[in-house]
Structure formats: structure tokens, C-alpha cells
Amino acid sequence: MPDDPLRAEHSQPFSEQTTVPETSKPASGKSSRKRKVLSVLLLAALAGGAWYGYDWWTTGRFMVSTDDAYIHGDIMAMSPKVTGYIDDVLVSANSHVKAGDAIFQLDQGDYQIALNEKIAALASQQKTLARIEAQTVAAEASLTQARASQQSSAAGLTNAQATMERITKLHDTRFVSQSELDRATTALAQAQAADANAQAQIAAAQANIGVLKAQYQEAESQTRSLELARDKAQRDLSFTTLRAPFDGVVGNLTGKKGDLVSAGQRIAALVPVNALYIDANFKETQLKNLHGGETVHFTVDALGGETFEGKVASLSPASGSVFSLLPPENATGNFTKVVQRVPVRIAIPEAALATGKLRAGLSVVVDVDTRTAPQNIPAVQ
């Protein structure tokens, strides 16, 4: 019965004994699991902090890093030196070429005709040289003949003078007639005239030789000019074939067959994939321990974190803003200090370039290990 005190007394403890254990055991289990999870998390945090601190102390504090870095190369803009129509494109876009390989072929017709004209003019001029040289030989022979004639006339003159002297003495002593004296006088005058004529022929031959030699020198100078014109025409003809100056990959191929291109017009680009480098733009506050020669570990974003190794080649002599098109002028207006960046050139080893994975323009993250700096760094005065 509900009014029975004994039954009420015994019924209440029984209910407490049956309900209390059911609610207390799950609560204690949850708190125990939470404590275990917190303990594990705390241990993991302590282990991670210890590992990070050890890594920073042993390695991280010696690293100078930046993600403002890109792969570059001395890309050559291919352009013709002469004007003409593109007769043939000998490569396709993004193809590998070796130094000396032909890439474009321009129409050679006009340049071949110009070369043939210069060759013909040079051949005609060389014949002129040969003619003048032959005339000079003939003039020298005439000079020799004139000298021989002069020697003969000189001998005749000597004989006429001696005869004149004898006839004059005999005439004075009345042993010869006046007519013989007159004949001797005439013979002497003729001998003198013949000798003068021989000497004049010698002078004329010498002058003729001088004229011919001057003409030869003039023709020789013209021949040299024609040879230079021929060489220029030959060079212009050779420029109709555009060749690769170094090994690389052809990109930005804009020239098409049949296009009229002019001298200096860009029609393709040649990327030296085996001669790439990195330009890393470090903050000016990071340059204290950078000198050149340090080992660099870098990763390329496009390659999923693959690590390569390089060397610091050199540091730029000025910040990037100095070389910009419009350098900042901080001496005017309000001033806000901005941390400057200085380009640092990093050499990429041949083994990394040989993989063929690196491309000009890719983003790079670099870590410079300052512990690998050369030992013989000069002190800054």
C-alpha cells in the first residue's frame, strides 16, 4: 500500500541504487577520453615545437629565403637583317634546334642577282688591270728601245763632233774645201738633233710608264671597292637564311611563309633551355649574409615541390627600382619608406637543366644556405 511507511522506506534506496550507476559511468568515461586526447595533442604540440625549434636552431636560422624569384634566360629575338619574303619556315613551334640550324629561308632572287652583278663588274675590272699591266710592260720595252736609240745617237754625236774638229783644223790650214766643212757642220747638227730626239723618247717612255702605273693604282683601288661590294652582296645573300646562333627551343613563332618581313622585325624567339638562371629578388634587409658562392636549394612551383640545388653567382649593383623605367624620386612630396629588393643571380647546375623540366618564367622559391659562403670574403672598408 502506498501509505505503508516501511514499504516507502525500502522502495526509495532501491530506486537510487538502480539509477545512479547508469548515469555516472558514461560521464566518467567521456571525461577520461577527453583527457587522453588533450594529453596526446599536448604531447604532439610539444614534440612539434621541439622539432621546429631544433630545425630552426640547426638549419633554419642560416637560411635566407624568398618566393620573389623566377627562372630567366638570355632569350634571343630572331629578326632578319635584310628585307624579303619568307620563302620557307624550316622548323615548327617549340622545336629544339642546334647552333647553325636553319630556321627561316627568305627569297634569294634579288640578292642573288645583285651578287652576280658585283661579280661581273669585278671580273671586268680585273681585265682592266690586266690590260694596264700589259701596257706598262710595253711602255717599259719602249723605254728600253729609246735608251738604246739614245746610246746610238750619242755615239753618232761623238763621231760628228770629232769629225767637225778635224775638218775645222784642216780648213784652217787650207787642206779641205769649204764644202767639206759645211757637210761636217750639217752632220754634227743632225747628230745633235738625233741625240736630243732619243733623249725626248726616253722622257716620253718614262712619263708613259708613270701614267700607266697611276692608272693601275686607280684601277686597283676600284677593284678593292668592287671586291667589298661583292662581299657585301654575298653577306646579304647569306642573311636570307636565318640560323640559330646557339642550342635552344624556338618559341613565339610569328613569321609565316609568304610574309614580307623587314630588317629588325621580330619573327621568332630562341630560348636557351640549357643556359637558364634564376633571378631572386631579396629584400635589402636579407643581404647582410649574402656574398656570392653560397649553395641554394630551390623548388619550382610548376614541378610540385621537387628540390634542386644551385649556386649564388652574383648580386646586382643596385636595387630593381634604380633600373626601372621611372625610378622613384623620394626627395619630393610625402615620404613612405618602402623596403627595396635587390636581384641576386643564381646559377642552375647542368644536371638540373638536363632534366628538361625547367622553363623560363617559372616561379621559384629559393633558400640560400649562408653556412656555405666562401671563407675568403674581403672585409668591407
TALINHU-V919779 format. One record per residue. N is the residue number from 1. RES is the residue in one letter. PSI is psi as a letter, one per 20 degrees, with the letter a starting at -180 (* if undefined). OMEGA is omega in degrees with one decimal (none if undefined). BURIAL is I if it has 24 or more other C-alpha atoms within 12 Angstrom, else O. Layout:
n=N res=RES psi=PSI omega=OMEGA burial=BURIAL
n=N res=RES psi=PSI omega=OMEGA burial=BURIAL
This chain:
n=1 res=M psi=q omega=-177.7 burial=O
n=2 res=P psi=h omega=-178.7 burial=O
n=3 res=D psi=i omega=-177.6 burial=O
n=4 res=D psi=p omega=-176.5 burial=O
n=5 res=P psi=h omega=-179.3 burial=O
n=6 res=L psi=g omega=-179.8 burial=O
n=7 res=R psi=h omega=177.3 burial=O
n=8 res=A psi=h omega=-179.1 burial=O
n=9 res=E psi=h omega=-177.5 burial=O
n=10 res=H psi=h omega=-178.0 burial=O
n=11 res=S psi=h omega=-177.2 burial=O
n=12 res=Q psi=g omega=177.3 burial=O
n=13 res=P psi=h omega=-178.9 burial=O
n=14 res=F psi=h omega=179.3 burial=O
n=15 res=S psi=h omega=178.7 burial=O
n=16 res=E psi=h omega=-179.5 burial=O
n=17 res=Q psi=h omega=-178.1 burial=O
n=18 res=T psi=h omega=-175.3 burial=O
n=19 res=T psi=h omega=-174.1 burial=O
n=20 res=V psi=g omega=-178.9 burial=O
n=21 res=P psi=h omega=-177.5 burial=O
n=22 res=E psi=h omega=-178.5 burial=O
n=23 res=T psi=h omega=-174.8 burial=O
n=24 res=S psi=h omega=-176.6 burial=O
n=25 res=K psi=g omega=177.2 burial=O
n=26 res=P psi=h omega=-179.7 burial=O
n=27 res=A psi=g omega=179.4 burial=O
n=28 res=S psi=h omega=178.0 burial=O
n=29 res=G psi=g omega=178.1 burial=O
n=30 res=K psi=g omega=-179.6 burial=O
n=31 res=S psi=h omega=178.6 burial=O
n=32 res=S psi=g omega=179.0 burial=O
n=33 res=R psi=h omega=177.7 burial=O
n=34 res=K psi=g omega=-180.0 burial=O
n=35 res=R psi=h omega=178.9 burial=O
n=36 res=K psi=g omega=179.9 burial=O
n=37 res=V psi=g omega=178.9 burial=O
n=38 res=L psi=h omega=179.3 burial=O
n=39 res=S psi=g omega=179.0 burial=O
n=40 res=V psi=g omega=178.9 burial=O
n=41 res=L psi=g omega=179.5 burial=O
n=42 res=L psi=g omega=178.0 burial=O
n=43 res=L psi=g omega=178.8 burial=O
n=44 res=A psi=g omega=178.3 burial=O
n=45 res=A psi=g omega=178.6 burial=O
n=46 res=L psi=g omega=179.1 burial=O
n=47 res=A psi=g omega=178.1 burial=O
n=48 res=G psi=g omega=178.2 burial=O
n=49 res=G psi=h omega=179.0 burial=O
n=50 res=A psi=g omega=179.6 burial=O
n=51 res=W psi=g omega=179.1 burial=O
n=52 res=Y psi=g omega=178.9 burial=O
n=53 res=G psi=g omega=178.6 burial=O
n=54 res=Y psi=g omega=179.7 burial=O
n=55 res=D psi=g omega=178.7 burial=O
n=56 res=W psi=g omega=-177.2 burial=O
n=57 res=W psi=h omega=-176.6 burial=O
n=58 res=T psi=h omega=-174.1 burial=O
n=59 res=T psi=g omega=-169.7 burial=O
n=60 res=G psi=h omega=-176.9 burial=O
n=61 res=R psi=i omega=177.8 burial=O
n=62 res=F psi=i omega=-177.1 burial=I
n=63 res=M psi=p omega=173.2 burial=I
n=64 res=V psi=o omega=-169.3 burial=I
n=65 res=S psi=q omega=172.3 burial=I
n=66 res=T psi=q omega=173.6 burial=I
n=67 res=D psi=j omega=175.2 burial=I
n=68 res=D psi=m omega=-175.3 burial=I
n=69 res=A psi=q omega=-175.9 burial=I
n=70 res=Y psi=q omega=176.6 burial=I
n=71 res=I psi=p omega=179.1 burial=I
n=72 res=H psi=r omega=175.4 burial=I
n=73 res=G psi=q omega=178.6 burial=I
n=74 res=D psi=m omega=-175.9 burial=O
n=75 res=I psi=p omega=-179.3 burial=I
n=76 res=M psi=p omega=174.6 burial=I
n=77 res=A psi=o omega=-178.4 burial=O
n=78 res=M psi=p omega=179.1 burial=I
n=79 res=S psi=q omega=-179.6 burial=I
n=80 res=P psi=q omega=174.8 burial=I
n=81 res=K psi=i omega=-179.7 burial=O
n=82 res=V psi=r omega=179.2 burial=I
n=83 res=T psi=q omega=178.8 burial=I
n=84 res=G psi=r omega=177.2 burial=I
n=85 res=Y psi=q omega=176.2 burial=I
n=86 res=I psi=o omega=-178.7 burial=I
n=87 res=D psi=h omega=-179.3 burial=O
n=88 res=D psi=q omega=172.3 burial=I
n=89 res=V psi=o omega=-168.0 burial=I
n=90 res=L psi=i omega=179.1 burial=I
n=91 res=V psi=r omega=174.9 burial=I
n=92 res=S psi=r omega=-178.7 burial=O
n=93 res=A psi=q omega=176.4 burial=O
n=94 res=N psi=k omega=179.0 burial=O
n=95 res=S psi=q omega=178.5 burial=I
n=96 res=H psi=p omega=178.0 burial=I
n=97 res=V psi=q omega=175.5 burial=I
n=98 res=K psi=q omega=178.0 burial=O
n=99 res=A psi=p omega=-179.1 burial=O
n=100 res=G psi=i omega=179.1 burial=O
n=101 res=D psi=p omega=178.2 burial=I
n=102 res=A psi=p omega=-179.3 burial=I
n=103 res=I psi=g omega=177.4 burial=I
n=104 res=F psi=q omega=173.5 burial=I
n=105 res=Q psi=o omega=177.1 burial=I
n=106 res=L psi=r omega=177.5 burial=I
n=107 res=D psi=p omega=-174.2 burial=I
n=108 res=Q psi=i omega=-170.7 burial=I
n=109 res=G psi=g omega=-177.0 burial=O
n=110 res=D psi=h omega=-177.3 burial=O
n=111 res=Y psi=h omega=175.7 burial=I
n=112 res=Q psi=h omega=177.4 burial=O
n=113 res=I psi=g omega=179.0 burial=O
n=114 res=A psi=h omega=178.4 burial=O
n=115 res=L psi=g omega=179.4 burial=I
n=116 res=N psi=h omega=177.6 burial=O
n=117 res=E psi=g omega=-179.6 burial=O
n=118 res=K psi=h omega=178.4 burial=I
n=119 res=I psi=g omega=179.1 burial=I
n=120 res=A psi=g omega=178.5 burial=O
n=121 res=A psi=h omega=179.1 burial=O
n=122 res=L psi=h omega=178.5 burial=I
n=123 res=A psi=g omega=177.2 burial=O
n=124 res=S psi=g omega=179.4 burial=O
n=125 res=Q psi=h omega=177.6 burial=I
n=126 res=Q psi=h omega=174.7 burial=O
n=127 res=K psi=h omega=175.8 burial=O
n=128 res=T psi=g omega=177.0 burial=O
n=129 res=L psi=g omega=179.6 burial=I
n=130 res=A psi=h omega=178.8 burial=O
n=131 res=R psi=g omega=-179.6 burial=O
n=132 res=I psi=h omega=178.5 burial=I
n=133 res=E psi=g omega=177.6 burial=I
n=134 res=A psi=h omega=177.5 burial=O
n=135 res=Q psi=h omega=178.4 burial=O
n=136 res=T psi=g omega=177.3 burial=I
n=137 res=V psi=g omega=178.6 burial=O
n=138 res=A psi=h omega=179.2 burial=O
n=139 res=A psi=h omega=177.7 burial=I
n=140 res=E psi=h omega=175.7 burial=I
n=141 res=A psi=h omega=176.7 burial=O
n=142 res=S psi=h omega=177.7 burial=I
n=143 res=L psi=g omega=178.2 burial=I
n=144 res=T psi=g omega=178.3 burial=O
n=145 res=Q psi=g omega=179.5 burial=O
n=146 res=A psi=h omega=178.1 burial=I
n=147 res=R psi=h omega=176.9 burial=I
n=148 res=A psi=g omega=177.9 burial=O
n=149 res=S psi=h omega=-179.8 burial=I
n=150 res=Q psi=h omega=177.4 burial=I
n=151 res=Q psi=h omega=178.2 burial=O
n=152 res=S psi=g omega=179.7 burial=O
n=153 res=S psi=h omega=177.7 burial=I
n=154 res=A psi=g omega=177.5 burial=I
n=155 res=A psi=g omega=177.0 burial=O
n=156 res=G psi=h omega=179.1 burial=I
n=157 res=L psi=g omega=179.3 burial=I
n=158 res=T psi=g omega=178.9 burial=O
n=159 res=N psi=g omega=179.6 burial=O
n=160 res=A psi=h omega=178.3 burial=I
n=161 res=Q psi=g omega=179.4 burial=O
n=162 res=A psi=g omega=178.1 burial=O
n=163 res=T psi=g omega=-179.6 burial=I
n=164 res=M psi=h omega=180.0 burial=I
n=165 res=E psi=g omega=-179.1 burial=O
n=166 res=R psi=g omega=-178.5 burial=O
n=167 res=I psi=h omega=-179.7 burial=I
n=168 res=T psi=g omega=179.7 burial=I
n=169 res=K psi=g omega=178.7 burial=O
n=170 res=L psi=h omega=178.3 burial=O
n=171 res=H psi=h omega=179.4 burial=O
n=172 res=D psi=h omega=179.9 burial=O
n=173 res=T psi=j omega=175.9 burial=O
n=174 res=R psi=k omega=178.8 burial=O
n=175 res=F psi=i omega=177.6 burial=O
n=176 res=V psi=q omega=-179.1 burial=O
n=177 res=S psi=r omega=-179.9 burial=O
n=178 res=Q psi=h omega=-178.8 burial=O
n=179 res=S psi=h omega=176.7 burial=O
n=180 res=E psi=h omega=176.4 burial=O
n=181 res=L psi=g omega=179.1 burial=I
n=182 res=D psi=g omega=178.8 burial=O
n=183 res=R psi=h omega=178.6 burial=O
n=184 res=A psi=h omega=178.2 burial=I
n=185 res=T psi=g omega=-180.0 burial=I
n=186 res=T psi=g omega=179.6 burial=O
n=187 res=A psi=h omega=178.3 burial=I
n=188 res=L psi=g omega=-179.9 burial=I
n=189 res=A psi=g omega=178.4 burial=O
n=190 res=Q psi=h omega=178.3 burial=O
n=191 res=A psi=g omega=177.8 burial=I
n=192 res=Q psi=g omega=179.1 burial=I
n=193 res=A psi=g omega=178.9 burial=O
n=194 res=A psi=h omega=178.9 burial=I
n=195 res=D psi=g omega=178.2 burial=I
n=196 res=A psi=h omega=178.7 burial=I
n=197 res=N psi=g omega=178.4 burial=O
n=198 res=A psi=g omega=177.7 burial=I
n=199 res=Q psi=h omega=177.1 burial=I
n=200 res=A psi=h omega=177.1 burial=O
n=201 res=Q psi=h omega=176.0 burial=I
n=202 res=I psi=g omega=179.9 burial=I
n=203 res=A psi=g omega=179.8 burial=O
n=204 res=A psi=g omega=178.7 burial=O
n=205 res=A psi=g omega=177.7 burial=I
n=206 res=Q psi=g omega=178.1 burial=I
n=207 res=A psi=g omega=179.4 burial=O
n=208 res=N psi=h omega=177.0 burial=I
n=209 res=I psi=g omega=177.9 burial=I
n=210 res=G psi=g omega=178.4 burial=O
n=211 res=V psi=g omega=-179.0 burial=O
n=212 res=L psi=h omega=177.6 burial=I
n=213 res=K psi=h omega=176.9 burial=I
n=214 res=A psi=g omega=176.8 burial=O
n=215 res=Q psi=h omega=179.2 burial=O
n=216 res=Y psi=g omega=178.6 burial=I
n=217 res=Q psi=g omega=177.9 burial=O
n=218 res=E psi=g omega=178.4 burial=O
n=219 res=A psi=h omega=177.8 burial=I
n=220 res=E psi=g omega=176.9 burial=I
n=221 res=S psi=g omega=176.8 burial=O
n=222 res=Q psi=h omega=177.0 burial=O
n=223 res=T psi=g omega=178.0 burial=I
n=224 res=R psi=g omega=177.5 burial=O
n=225 res=S psi=g omega=178.2 burial=O
n=226 res=L psi=h omega=176.0 burial=I
n=227 res=E psi=g omega=177.2 burial=I
n=228 res=L psi=g omega=177.4 burial=O
n=229 res=A psi=h omega=176.9 burial=O
n=230 res=R psi=g omega=179.4 burial=I
n=231 res=D psi=h omega=178.2 burial=O
n=232 res=K psi=g omega=177.5 burial=O
n=233 res=A psi=h omega=177.2 burial=I
n=234 res=Q psi=g omega=177.8 burial=I
n=235 res=R psi=g omega=178.5 burial=O
n=236 res=D psi=h omega=177.9 burial=I
n=237 res=L psi=h omega=179.0 burial=I
n=238 res=S psi=h omega=179.9 burial=I
n=239 res=F psi=i omega=177.8 burial=I
n=240 res=T psi=i omega=174.4 burial=I
n=241 res=T psi=o omega=-179.6 burial=I
n=242 res=L psi=p omega=-177.5 burial=I
n=243 res=R psi=q omega=178.8 burial=I
n=244 res=A psi=p omega=179.2 burial=I
n=245 res=P psi=i omega=179.7 burial=O
n=246 res=F psi=r omega=177.4 burial=I
n=247 res=D psi=p omega=178.9 burial=I
n=248 res=G psi=a omega=-179.9 burial=I
n=249 res=V psi=p omega=-179.9 burial=I
n=250 res=V psi=p omega=178.3 burial=I
n=251 res=G psi=r omega=179.5 burial=I
n=252 res=N psi=l omega=-176.8 burial=O
n=253 res=L psi=n omega=-177.2 burial=I
n=254 res=T psi=h omega=-179.6 burial=O
n=255 res=G psi=p omega=-179.5 burial=I
n=256 res=K psi=q omega=179.6 burial=I
n=257 res=K psi=p omega=-179.0 burial=O
n=258 res=G psi=i omega=179.1 burial=O
n=259 res=D psi=q omega=172.3 burial=O
n=260 res=L psi=o omega=-177.3 burial=O
n=261 res=V psi=q omega=179.6 burial=I
n=262 res=S psi=r omega=-179.2 burial=O
n=263 res=A psi=p omega=178.9 burial=O
n=264 res=G psi=i omega=-179.4 burial=O
n=265 res=Q psi=p omega=-178.0 burial=O
n=266 res=R psi=p omega=-178.8 burial=O
n=267 res=I psi=i omega=177.0 burial=I
n=268 res=A psi=r omega=175.7 burial=I
n=269 res=A psi=q omega=178.7 burial=I
n=270 res=L psi=o omega=-176.4 burial=I
n=271 res=V psi=p omega=179.5 burial=I
n=272 res=P psi=n omega=-174.1 burial=I
n=273 res=V psi=i omega=178.9 burial=I
n=274 res=N psi=j omega=179.3 burial=I
n=275 res=A psi=l omega=179.3 burial=I
n=276 res=L psi=r omega=177.9 burial=I
n=277 res=Y psi=r omega=-178.7 burial=I
n=278 res=I psi=p omega=169.4 burial=I
n=279 res=D psi=o omega=179.9 burial=I
n=280 res=A psi=p omega=-176.7 burial=I
n=281 res=N psi=n omega=-178.9 burial=I
n=282 res=F psi=q omega=173.2 burial=I
n=283 res=K psi=q omega=-179.4 burial=I
n=284 res=E psi=h omega=178.5 burial=O
n=285 res=T psi=i omega=-179.9 burial=O
n=286 res=Q psi=i omega=-171.7 burial=I
n=287 res=L psi=i omega=-173.7 burial=I
n=288 res=K psi=g omega=-174.9 burial=O
n=289 res=N psi=j omega=177.2 burial=I
n=290 res=L psi=p omega=-177.5 burial=I
n=291 res=H psi=h omega=-174.9 burial=I
n=292 res=G psi=p omega=-179.1 burial=I
n=293 res=G psi=i omega=-179.3 burial=I
n=294 res=E psi=q omega=175.6 burial=I
n=295 res=T psi=p omega=-177.7 burial=I
n=296 res=V psi=p omega=171.6 burial=I
n=297 res=H psi=p omega=-178.0 burial=I
n=298 res=F psi=q omega=176.6 burial=I
n=299 res=T psi=q omega=-179.8 burial=I
n=300 res=V psi=p omega=-176.4 burial=I
n=301 res=D psi=h omega=-175.2 burial=I
n=302 res=A psi=i omega=-175.7 burial=O
n=303 res=L psi=j omega=173.1 burial=O
n=304 res=G psi=k omega=174.2 burial=O
n=305 res=G psi=j omega=176.8 burial=O
n=306 res=E psi=p omega=-173.1 burial=O
n=307 res=T psi=p omega=175.5 burial=O
n=308 res=F psi=r omega=-178.4 burial=I
n=309 res=E psi=p omega=179.0 burial=I
n=310 res=G psi=a omega=-179.5 burial=I
n=311 res=K psi=q omega=173.7 burial=I
n=312 res=V psi=o omega=-177.1 burial=I
n=313 res=A psi=g omega=-176.8 burial=I
n=314 res=S psi=r omega=176.3 burial=O
n=315 res=L psi=q omega=-179.7 burial=I
n=316 res=S psi=q omega=179.2 burial=I
n=317 res=P psi=i omega=-179.0 burial=O
n=318 res=A psi=r omega=178.4 burial=O
n=319 res=S psi=r omega=-178.6 burial=O
n=320 res=G psi=h omega=-178.8 burial=I
n=321 res=S psi=h omega=179.9 burial=O
n=322 res=V psi=h omega=-178.0 burial=O
n=323 res=F psi=j omega=-178.5 burial=O
n=324 res=S psi=r omega=-177.6 burial=O
n=325 res=L psi=h omega=178.3 burial=O
n=326 res=L psi=n omega=-179.5 burial=O
n=327 res=P psi=q omega=179.1 burial=O
n=328 res=P psi=q omega=176.2 burial=O
n=329 res=E psi=n omega=-174.4 burial=O
n=330 res=N psi=i omega=-178.6 burial=O
n=331 res=A psi=j omega=-178.8 burial=O
n=332 res=T psi=q omega=174.3 burial=O
n=333 res=G psi=a omega=177.8 burial=O
n=334 res=N psi=q omega=-175.9 burial=O
n=335 res=F psi=p omega=172.9 burial=O
n=336 res=T psi=o omega=-176.8 burial=O
n=337 res=K psi=p omega=178.8 burial=O
n=338 res=V psi=p omega=178.2 burial=O
n=339 res=V psi=p omega=-177.8 burial=O
n=340 res=Q psi=q omega=177.0 burial=O
n=341 res=R psi=q omega=-177.6 burial=I
n=342 res=V psi=p omega=179.0 burial=I
n=343 res=P psi=p omega=176.7 burial=I
n=344 res=V psi=p omega=-178.4 burial=I
n=345 res=R psi=p omega=-179.4 burial=I
n=346 res=I psi=p omega=179.7 burial=I
n=347 res=A psi=p omega=178.7 burial=I
n=348 res=I psi=p omega=-178.6 burial=I
n=349 res=P psi=q omega=-177.5 burial=I
n=350 res=E psi=h omega=-179.6 burial=O
n=351 res=A psi=h omega=178.8 burial=O
n=352 res=A psi=h omega=178.9 burial=I
n=353 res=L psi=h omega=-177.7 burial=I
n=354 res=A psi=i omega=178.1 burial=O
n=355 res=T psi=h omega=-179.3 burial=O
n=356 res=G psi=j omega=-177.6 burial=O
n=357 res=K psi=h omega=-175.1 burial=O
n=358 res=L psi=p omega=-179.0 burial=I
n=359 res=R psi=q omega=177.5 burial=I
n=360 res=A psi=p omega=177.8 burial=I
n=361 res=G psi=i omega=-178.7 burial=O
n=362 res=L psi=q omega=178.0 burial=I
n=363 res=S psi=q omega=-174.9 burial=I
n=364 res=V psi=q omega=169.7 burial=I
n=365 res=V psi=p omega=-174.4 burial=I
n=366 res=V psi=q omega=174.2 burial=I
n=367 res=D psi=o omega=-179.8 burial=I
n=368 res=V psi=p omega=178.7 burial=I
n=369 res=D psi=o omega=-176.5 burial=I
n=370 res=T psi=i omega=178.2 burial=I
n=371 res=R psi=i omega=-177.3 burial=O
n=372 res=T psi=j omega=179.7 burial=I
n=373 res=A psi=q omega=177.3 burial=O
n=374 res=P psi=q omega=-177.5 burial=O
n=375 res=Q psi=h omega=-175.1 burial=O
n=376 res=N psi=l omega=178.4 burial=O
n=377 res=I psi=p omega=-179.3 burial=O
n=378 res=P psi=q omega=178.9 burial=O
n=379 res=A psi=q omega=179.2 burial=O
n=380 res=V psi=p omega=-179.5 burial=O
n=381 res=Q psi=* omega=none burial=O
